Amino acid sequence: MYILPNKLKLFSLALIVVGFLGIALGFFNAPKNIDDVKKLNSAHQTEHVASSHDAAAAHDSEEHLTHQLHQLQNRPWAATYVAALFFALLSLGVLAFYGIQHASQAGWSIVLLRVMEGITAYVLPGTVIVLLIAIFSGHHIFIWRDAEVVAHDKLLQGKSGFLNLTGFIIRGVVFIAGWASYRYFSRKMSIAQDEASDNSNFKKNFKASAVFLVFFIVTESIMSWDWIMSVEPHWFSTLFGWYVFASFFVSGITMIALITLYLKSEGYLEIVNKSHIQDLAKFMFAFSIFWTYLWFSQFMLIWYANIPEEITYFATRIEHYNLPFFGMIVMNLVFPILILMNADFKKLTWIVVMAGTVILAGHYIDFFNMIMPGTVGTNWYFGVPEIGAVLFFLGLFIFVVFTALSKAPLVVKRNPFIHESEHFHY
């Protein structure tokens, strides 16, 4: 039975407090008016382009400053949203992976099920927080929430049947209720199976997981439209749902590997051997390739078609987010290929930890690239609000997950495939 160490609990609470202060400071330091923007620009020696005509120059400068003010006010909201979204969807990716193990009746991963159940404890609080931020942020994240903008935008008016607050909330509640319900009942059946005299709970879990995966694949796509793609409602991609899925799915698998290795280092999960770790590393490698395939497919088709309303999405990121845009390719593709290609490397703890840390950081940057250009435009940089948000949600994630891990034995007992998993070797 795992016991949550006081040091880890205090560490997570310290992260939450420091992170909260960073988020609060981000909101406090956000400019309140155009004069604040002028002072900020003066401090950073920012030069603005003006028209050759004096009257037009004054108008353009004032309009530019107003636009910049809105984007700078969006920044603390967007920074918080990115971190909240990353950790919430990461845990959702683990829930999908967990469901796949039950539905496919996989044998190798049985000794890892309780680790997955611990991580998925964050699905409910994490997704609720994301939905609340989305609702209370107003138009700071979602421009279609601004009635004045919609009134002058025919495209947004045409999408208002879908992009409206009532529908957004209803869909979000349905998503979260379905995901959290599956996690609750699957976990309940998993624990009940430990003391059962037959395999009825195992069979029920199998059926529930099959149904959940159908529900998940539909709701995940719609969620990606609502919570991410609608940040820039003039742009759309039919591949976007799969792309988002690939990003948080590989992040979830990576987190399973890292937490498993941490527990082993603390003297738990002795039953987990190098073959289990190697399989997790294989999934990290494989889905890094899958993510890259989807990234390239989306990028290449839009670039080749060269349709103005489509290419603006990538043009903005290449021009103004050059380092994070191409940097994440190195972190999410090049690095995993170089490190995890070798079969022996996949069994080495320090290699998997190093690769996993880079992959998680790379996919956080991926979510950063999805949200920031549509909210803060060119007024981005990685500072106190972003660091504070990451620390806050990392601390909350650690606290929720490791508290959940302490509520039940770390290894299931009466699963029909437990012996196969115990003796899993290449």
C-alpha positions as CSV (number, residue, x, y, z in Angstrom):
1,M,0.0,0.0,0.0
2,Y,1.4,3.4,-1.0
3,I,1.7,6.1,1.6
4,L,1.9,9.7,0.4
5,P,5.1,11.1,1.9
6,N,4.8,14.4,3.8
7,K,7.7,15.8,1.8
8,L,5.9,15.2,-1.5
9,K,2.6,16.6,-0.1
10,L,4.4,19.7,1.1
11,F,6.3,20.0,-2.2
12,S,3.0,19.9,-4.2
13,L,1.4,22.4,-1.8
14,A,4.4,24.7,-2.2
15,L,4.1,24.5,-6.0
16,I,0.4,25.4,-5.7
17,V,1.1,28.5,-3.5
18,V,4.0,29.7,-5.6
19,G,2.1,29.1,-8.8
20,F,-0.9,30.9,-7.5
21,L,1.2,33.9,-6.6
22,G,2.7,33.9,-10.1
23,I,-0.8,33.8,-11.7
24,A,-2.1,36.5,-9.4
25,L,1.0,38.7,-10.2
26,G,0.3,38.1,-13.9
27,F,-3.2,39.5,-13.6
28,F,-2.0,42.3,-11.3
29,N,0.7,43.5,-13.8
30,A,-1.5,43.3,-16.9
31,P,-1.9,46.8,-18.3
32,K,-5.2,48.6,-17.3
33,N,-5.3,51.2,-20.0
34,I,-3.4,52.6,-23.0
35,D,-1.1,54.7,-20.9
36,D,0.2,51.5,-19.3
37,V,0.8,50.0,-22.7
38,K,2.8,53.2,-23.7
39,K,4.9,52.9,-20.6
40,L,5.5,49.2,-21.3
41,N,6.5,49.9,-24.9
42,S,8.7,52.6,-23.8
43,A,10.4,50.4,-21.3
44,H,11.0,47.7,-23.9
45,Q,11.9,50.3,-26.6
46,T,9.2,49.1,-28.9
47,E,8.8,50.9,-32.2
48,H,5.5,51.0,-34.0
49,V,4.9,51.4,-37.7
50,A,2.8,54.5,-38.7
51,S,1.2,55.7,-41.9
52,S,2.8,58.5,-43.9
53,H,-0.2,60.7,-43.4
54,D,-0.3,62.4,-40.0
55,A,-4.0,61.9,-39.3
56,A,-3.9,58.3,-40.4
57,A,-0.7,57.7,-38.3
58,A,-2.4,59.0,-35.2
59,H,-5.5,56.8,-35.8
60,D,-3.4,53.7,-36.6
61,S,-1.2,54.2,-33.5
62,E,-4.2,54.6,-31.3
63,E,-5.9,51.6,-32.8
64,H,-2.7,49.5,-32.5
65,L,-2.3,50.5,-28.9
66,T,-5.9,49.5,-28.1
67,H,-5.4,46.2,-29.9
68,Q,-2.2,45.6,-28.0
69,L,-3.9,46.5,-24.7
70,H,-6.5,43.8,-25.3
71,Q,-3.9,41.2,-26.1
72,L,-1.8,42.0,-23.1
73,Q,-4.9,41.7,-20.9
74,N,-5.6,38.3,-22.5
75,R,-2.1,37.0,-21.6
76,P,-2.7,36.0,-17.9
77,W,-5.9,34.3,-18.9
78,A,-4.3,32.5,-21.8
79,A,-1.2,31.4,-19.8
80,T,-3.5,29.9,-17.1
81,Y,-5.7,28.2,-19.7
82,V,-2.7,26.6,-21.5
83,A,-1.3,25.0,-18.3
84,A,-4.8,23.9,-17.1
85,L,-5.6,22.4,-20.5
86,F,-2.3,20.6,-20.7
87,F,-2.6,18.7,-17.4
88,A,-6.3,18.1,-17.8
89,L,-5.9,16.6,-21.3
90,L,-2.8,14.7,-20.2
91,S,-4.9,12.8,-17.6
92,L,-7.6,12.3,-20.2
93,G,-5.0,10.7,-22.5
94,V,-4.2,8.3,-19.7
95,L,-7.9,7.5,-19.3
96,A,-8.1,6.6,-23.0
97,F,-5.0,4.4,-22.7
98,Y,-6.5,2.8,-19.6
99,G,-9.7,2.1,-21.4
100,I,-7.8,0.6,-24.3
101,Q,-6.1,-1.9,-21.9
102,H,-9.4,-3.1,-20.6
103,A,-11.2,-3.2,-24.0
104,S,-8.3,-5.1,-25.7
105,Q,-7.8,-7.3,-22.6
106,A,-4.1,-6.6,-22.7
107,G,-2.0,-8.7,-20.5
108,W,1.3,-6.9,-20.3
109,S,0.0,-3.7,-18.7
110,I,-2.0,-5.1,-15.8
111,V,0.6,-4.2,-13.2
112,L,0.4,-0.6,-14.3
113,L,-3.4,-0.2,-14.0
114,R,-3.3,1.3,-10.6
115,V,-0.8,3.9,-11.7
116,M,-3.2,4.8,-14.6
117,E,-6.1,5.0,-12.2
118,G,-4.2,7.4,-10.0
119,I,-3.4,9.7,-12.9
120,T,-7.0,9.6,-14.1
121,A,-8.2,10.9,-10.7
122,Y,-7.2,14.3,-12.1
123,V,-9.6,14.1,-15.0
124,L,-12.6,15.5,-13.1
125,P,-11.0,18.4,-11.2
126,G,-8.7,19.2,-14.2
127,T,-11.4,19.4,-16.8
128,V,-13.8,21.2,-14.5
129,I,-11.2,23.9,-14.0
130,V,-10.6,24.2,-17.8
131,L,-14.3,24.7,-18.4
132,L,-14.6,27.3,-15.6
133,I,-11.6,29.2,-17.0
134,A,-13.2,29.1,-20.4
135,I,-16.5,30.4,-19.0
136,F,-15.3,33.1,-16.7
137,S,-12.5,34.4,-19.1
138,G,-15.2,36.0,-21.2
139,H,-13.8,37.2,-24.5
140,H,-10.2,37.1,-23.3
141,I,-9.7,33.6,-24.7
142,F,-12.6,33.2,-27.1
143,I,-13.3,36.1,-29.4
144,W,-16.7,34.7,-30.3
145,R,-17.8,35.6,-26.7
146,D,-17.5,39.3,-27.6
147,A,-20.9,40.4,-28.9
148,E,-19.6,43.6,-30.5
149,V,-17.1,41.6,-32.6
150,V,-19.7,39.1,-33.6
151,A,-22.1,41.9,-34.6
152,H,-19.5,43.0,-37.3
153,D,-18.4,39.6,-38.4
154,K,-20.6,37.7,-40.8
155,L,-18.5,34.5,-40.4
156,L,-18.9,34.4,-36.7
157,Q,-22.6,35.2,-37.0
158,G,-22.9,32.1,-39.3
159,K,-21.2,30.0,-36.7
160,S,-23.2,31.3,-33.7
161,G,-25.6,28.4,-33.8
162,F,-22.6,26.3,-32.6
163,L,-20.3,28.9,-31.0
164,N,-22.5,30.2,-28.3
165,L,-22.1,30.1,-24.5
166,T,-25.1,28.0,-23.7
167,G,-24.1,25.2,-26.2
168,F,-20.5,25.5,-25.1
169,I,-21.4,24.9,-21.5
170,I,-23.8,22.1,-22.2
171,R,-21.3,20.2,-24.4
172,G,-18.6,20.7,-21.8
173,V,-20.7,19.3,-19.0
174,V,-21.7,16.3,-21.2
175,F,-18.0,15.6,-22.0
176,I,-16.8,15.9,-18.4
177,A,-19.8,13.9,-17.0
178,G,-19.1,11.0,-19.5
179,W,-15.3,10.9,-18.9
180,A,-15.6,11.2,-15.1
181,S,-18.4,8.6,-14.9
182,Y,-16.4,6.0,-16.8
183,R,-13.4,6.7,-14.6
184,Y,-15.4,6.4,-11.4
185,F,-17.2,3.1,-12.3
186,S,-14.2,1.5,-13.9
187,R,-12.1,2.3,-10.8
188,K,-14.8,1.0,-8.6
189,M,-15.1,-2.3,-10.5
190,S,-11.3,-2.6,-10.6
191,I,-11.1,-2.4,-6.8
192,A,-14.1,-4.7,-6.3
193,Q,-12.4,-7.3,-8.5
194,D,-9.6,-7.5,-6.0
195,E,-11.9,-9.2,-3.4
196,A,-14.4,-10.9,-5.8
197,S,-14.9,-14.6,-6.1
198,D,-15.5,-14.5,-9.9
199,N,-14.6,-12.3,-12.9
200,S,-17.9,-10.5,-13.2
201,N,-16.4,-7.1,-12.4
202,F,-13.7,-7.7,-14.9
203,K,-16.3,-8.5,-17.6
204,K,-18.3,-5.4,-16.7
205,N,-15.2,-3.3,-17.0
206,F,-14.5,-4.7,-20.4
207,K,-18.0,-3.7,-21.7
208,A,-17.8,-0.3,-20.0
209,S,-14.4,0.4,-21.6
210,A,-15.6,-0.5,-25.1
211,V,-18.6,1.8,-24.8
212,F,-16.4,4.6,-23.3
213,L,-13.9,4.4,-26.2
214,V,-16.7,5.1,-28.6
215,F,-18.0,8.0,-26.5
216,F,-14.4,9.3,-26.1
217,I,-13.5,9.4,-29.7
218,V,-16.5,11.5,-30.6
219,T,-16.4,13.8,-27.6
220,E,-12.6,14.3,-27.8
221,S,-13.0,15.7,-31.4
222,I,-15.8,18.0,-30.4
223,M,-13.9,19.1,-27.3
224,S,-10.9,20.0,-29.4
225,W,-13.1,22.2,-31.6
226,D,-14.7,23.9,-28.5
227,W,-11.8,24.3,-26.1
228,I,-9.0,24.9,-28.6
229,M,-9.8,25.4,-32.2
230,S,-12.5,28.0,-31.5
231,V,-9.9,30.3,-30.0
232,E,-9.3,31.2,-33.6
233,P,-12.9,30.7,-35.0
234,H,-12.1,31.9,-38.5
235,W,-9.8,28.9,-39.1
236,F,-10.6,25.2,-39.0
237,S,-9.0,21.9,-39.8
238,T,-10.8,18.6,-40.2
239,L,-7.6,16.8,-38.8
240,F,-7.5,18.9,-35.7
241,G,-9.2,16.5,-33.3
242,W,-6.7,13.7,-34.1
243,Y,-3.8,16.1,-33.9
244,V,-4.8,17.2,-30.4
245,F,-5.5,13.6,-29.4
246,A,-2.0,12.6,-30.5
247,S,-0.4,15.4,-28.4
248,F,-2.1,14.6,-25.1
249,F,-2.1,10.8,-25.6
250,V,1.7,10.6,-25.9
251,S,1.9,13.0,-23.0
252,G,-0.3,10.7,-20.9
253,I,1.7,7.6,-21.7
254,T,4.9,9.5,-20.9
255,M,3.5,10.5,-17.5
256,I,2.6,6.8,-16.8
257,A,6.3,5.9,-17.4
258,L,7.6,8.7,-15.2
259,I,5.3,8.1,-12.3
260,T,6.0,4.3,-12.5
261,L,9.7,4.9,-12.4
262,Y,9.4,7.3,-9.5
263,L,7.4,4.7,-7.5
264,K,10.0,2.1,-8.3
265,S,12.7,4.4,-7.0
266,E,10.8,4.7,-3.8
267,G,10.7,0.9,-3.3
268,Y,7.2,0.3,-4.7
269,L,6.0,-1.6,-7.8
270,E,8.8,-4.2,-7.6
271,I,6.7,-6.4,-9.9
272,V,7.2,-3.9,-12.7
273,N,10.3,-5.0,-14.7
274,K,12.4,-3.6,-17.5
275,S,10.1,-5.1,-20.2
276,H,7.2,-3.1,-18.9
277,I,9.2,0.1,-19.0
278,Q,10.5,-0.8,-22.5
279,D,6.9,-1.2,-23.7
280,L,5.9,2.2,-22.3
281,A,9.0,3.7,-24.0
282,K,7.9,2.0,-27.3
283,F,4.5,3.8,-27.0
284,M,6.3,7.1,-26.3
285,F,8.4,6.6,-29.4
286,A,5.5,5.4,-31.6
287,F,3.1,8.1,-30.7
288,S,5.8,10.7,-31.1
289,I,6.0,9.5,-34.7
290,F,2.2,9.5,-35.0
291,W,2.0,13.1,-33.7
292,T,4.6,14.2,-36.2
293,Y,2.7,12.5,-39.0
294,L,-0.5,14.4,-38.1
295,W,1.4,17.6,-37.7
296,F,3.0,17.3,-41.1
297,S,-0.2,16.2,-42.8
298,Q,-2.1,19.2,-41.5
299,F,0.7,21.6,-42.3
300,M,1.6,20.2,-45.7
301,L,-2.0,20.1,-47.0
302,I,-2.7,23.7,-45.9
303,W,0.6,24.9,-47.2
304,Y,0.1,23.2,-50.6
305,A,-3.4,24.4,-51.1
306,N,-2.3,28.0,-50.2
307,I,-5.8,29.2,-49.4
308,P,-5.5,32.5,-47.5
309,E,-8.0,31.8,-44.8
310,E,-6.2,28.5,-44.0
311,I,-2.5,29.5,-44.2
312,T,-2.9,32.4,-41.9
313,Y,-2.9,29.9,-39.0
314,F,0.6,28.7,-39.8
315,A,1.9,32.0,-41.2
316,T,1.3,33.6,-37.9
317,R,3.1,30.9,-36.0
318,I,6.1,30.7,-38.4
319,E,6.5,34.5,-38.4
320,H,5.9,35.4,-34.8
321,Y,6.4,32.1,-32.9
322,N,9.3,30.8,-34.9
323,L,11.3,29.4,-31.9
324,P,8.5,27.5,-30.1
325,F,6.9,26.4,-33.4
326,F,10.0,24.7,-34.8
327,G,11.5,24.0,-31.3
328,M,8.6,21.7,-30.5
329,I,9.4,19.6,-33.6
330,V,12.9,19.0,-32.3
331,M,11.6,18.2,-28.8
332,N,8.6,16.0,-29.9
333,L,10.2,14.2,-32.9
334,V,14.0,14.6,-33.3
335,F,14.9,14.0,-29.7
336,P,12.6,11.0,-29.1
337,I,13.9,9.4,-32.4
338,L,17.5,9.8,-31.5
339,I,17.1,8.7,-27.8
340,L,14.4,6.0,-28.0
341,M,15.2,4.3,-31.3
342,N,17.7,2.0,-29.6
343,A,15.9,-1.0,-27.9
344,D,18.5,-1.1,-25.0
345,F,18.0,2.6,-24.3
346,K,14.3,2.0,-23.7
347,K,15.2,-0.1,-20.6
348,L,17.4,2.5,-19.0
349,T,15.7,4.6,-16.3
350,W,17.7,7.8,-16.8
351,I,17.1,7.7,-20.6
352,V,13.4,7.2,-20.3
353,V,13.2,10.0,-17.6
354,M,15.2,12.4,-19.8
355,A,13.2,11.6,-22.9
356,G,9.9,11.8,-21.0
357,T,10.8,15.2,-19.5
358,V,11.6,16.6,-23.0
359,I,8.5,15.1,-24.5
360,L,6.2,16.6,-21.8
361,A,7.9,20.0,-22.2
362,G,7.6,19.8,-25.9
363,H,3.9,19.1,-25.8
364,Y,3.3,21.9,-23.4
365,I,4.8,24.1,-26.0
366,D,2.5,22.5,-28.5
367,F,-0.5,23.6,-26.5
368,F,1.2,27.0,-26.0
369,N,1.3,27.3,-29.8
370,M,-2.3,26.3,-30.1
371,I,-3.6,29.0,-27.7
372,M,-1.3,32.0,-27.5
373,P,-1.3,33.2,-31.2
374,G,-5.1,33.6,-31.2
375,T,-5.2,35.4,-27.8
376,V,-2.0,37.5,-27.4
377,G,-0.8,37.7,-30.9
378,T,2.8,39.0,-31.1
379,N,2.7,40.1,-27.5
380,W,4.0,36.8,-26.1
381,Y,6.9,35.7,-24.0
382,F,7.5,33.1,-21.3
383,G,7.4,34.9,-18.0
384,V,5.8,35.0,-14.6
385,P,2.2,34.2,-15.6
386,E,3.3,31.2,-17.7
387,I,5.7,29.8,-15.1
388,G,3.2,30.4,-12.3
389,A,0.4,28.6,-14.2
390,V,2.7,25.6,-14.9
391,L,3.8,25.4,-11.2
392,F,0.2,25.8,-9.9
393,F,-1.3,23.0,-12.1
394,L,1.8,20.8,-11.7
395,G,1.4,21.0,-7.9
396,L,-2.3,20.4,-8.1
397,F,-1.7,17.4,-10.4
398,I,0.9,15.9,-8.1
399,F,-1.4,16.3,-5.0
400,V,-4.5,14.8,-6.6
401,V,-2.7,11.9,-8.4
402,F,-0.5,10.7,-5.5
403,T,-3.4,11.1,-3.0
404,A,-5.4,8.8,-5.3
405,L,-2.5,6.3,-5.5
406,S,-2.6,6.0,-1.7
407,K,-6.2,5.0,-1.6
408,A,-5.8,1.4,-3.0
409,P,-3.1,-1.2,-3.4
410,L,-0.7,-0.3,-6.2
411,V,-1.1,-3.7,-7.9
412,V,-4.5,-5.3,-8.7
413,K,-5.0,-8.8,-7.2
414,R,-7.6,-10.9,-9.1
415,N,-7.3,-9.7,-12.6
416,P,-7.3,-12.8,-14.9
417,F,-4.2,-11.6,-16.7
418,I,-2.2,-10.6,-13.6
419,H,0.1,-13.6,-13.8
420,E,0.8,-13.0,-17.4
421,S,1.8,-9.4,-16.5
422,E,4.0,-10.5,-13.6
423,H,6.0,-12.8,-15.9
424,F,6.1,-10.4,-18.9
425,H,9.6,-10.6,-20.4
426,Y,11.1,-10.3,-23.8
